[in-house]
Amino acid sequence: MDEAELEDWHDYEVASRREIVSLLRQIGEHNQLIRLLIRGEADVCVTSILAVDEDSNTLVLDRSIDPAQNQRMTGAARAKCETTLDKIRILFGAANLAPTVWRGEPALRADIPPTLIRLQRREYYRMATPVSNPVRALIPVPMDGGTGGMSVFALHDISVGGIALLDSKLLLDTTVGRVIANCRIELPEIGPIATSLEIRNSLDLTLLNHKTTRRIGCQFVDISRGALAGVQRYITKLERERNAKLAGLA
């Protein structure tokens, strides 16, 4: 998340100290995973909030399993954090990262951020995609022999924050935090969009015909403004079609 995008979301900025501390504590209590970005997408650590100490202005974070990455984090002047709480996306900075100890175990500390961005529910409102004519997502999947190939997955739903797709053949590695580059989503009447996808969650489902499938929630990463505008146009199109059906006009 670059500074220009954060500036675009200035209207969603939370500056109340009490509210910031409350949100951070809720994120910790819900064990929400946090993407900690040191140098953009070049260095990403998946962590979580262990404690929030308002008196010492300290945020305690779980450390990386990679010692070298811990050194890079503590050497960075500032890191960026991305997470969700009740399906609301939250972005904040982590300044003055340093080693610490939490309940006898090594951890990291950072300053409690003076502000954070909380995107409202409407910004990430999910629309179910058509079942009769599924939207296709083309995603790189290692093939037999280790060579790369593209596999096609049907979308379950879409928002301006990401997609959920159906993996009936269980082809994808669903490790939370894993980023898949060079994905393409073919939006009807809009055209293809390119993006990387980060795995956020997965759920095995049993369908009405007793077959099983896996629903995988993914977040857009490194998506261009143009592609994001295309996603928004497609969501608006789906909303209009749905509203027309509800009104008996379709």
Steps between C-alpha positions, in 0.01 A plus 500: 500500500678814384471851644289623206236235567498582870446864410203399283348341810557800724124518562523165679776610735453435873685748722335433838758346735231313692347356182840400358595313819159330508527387135854367548393306809205351314730394215721325758208338685361365173844360406481680166803445280690814397711550190803705606669654195856623540584598142168489321424150374871414491513401868180382668458341842174348626465588868238572769448737792598351836432803719418872498645705787354848484705627796833427331365571148604147401358252253641148547513284186587136442842467339583333170629142494783633281775662716633695201157646436475606866828688457369673187182600681678646799734683264214659306399854587135419445287206389144481372237263635183368335229291665122464532254516787137392448565510123618863523849558362738681734835657406753655738868577537744333740780737599807437715491122471733339753557161668318438826386211721136406556416244769853364485505464120677720242267745326500839330377835624388808308343832587121513510416679173371859533243430225369204302280444197174309546318430176127481548299188421360654184848529352539124518142396434506159331280411206428138411599426140266316258477123546363431151785685327790500748769768495835337424823556689821373338758423765852352467514150649806270496436210266646147502876511478516841665429699184265794526156516347174698524188344651148638479291559812143628530438806717260473792483872574690825442564832673738789440725339760522152354323186387388162625552214259399135489773236484311173443817308406698630801782626282602808698723523805279681753775616737375830647718791390632329185500736200436364148630729225386531138132419549232608252128545556272515198215738580205473258443821297793661682797297384792323668679652798842403630587479869686304763286319757575441867337199667298622799282201595356173373193292579401153381134487394253220425268596215134405456602219265721363780818588314770690687688813401729749666420871525818709515493867599766711330605864533617707205871589515678743266181561303511809275255788532363416156436137592339606828270734308406205279412293807281784629321529164432128500362509856275792401380296200415203726316729741289646221411155368406380847288809570325460165409141582373598843282765335364244256649678201737228387 
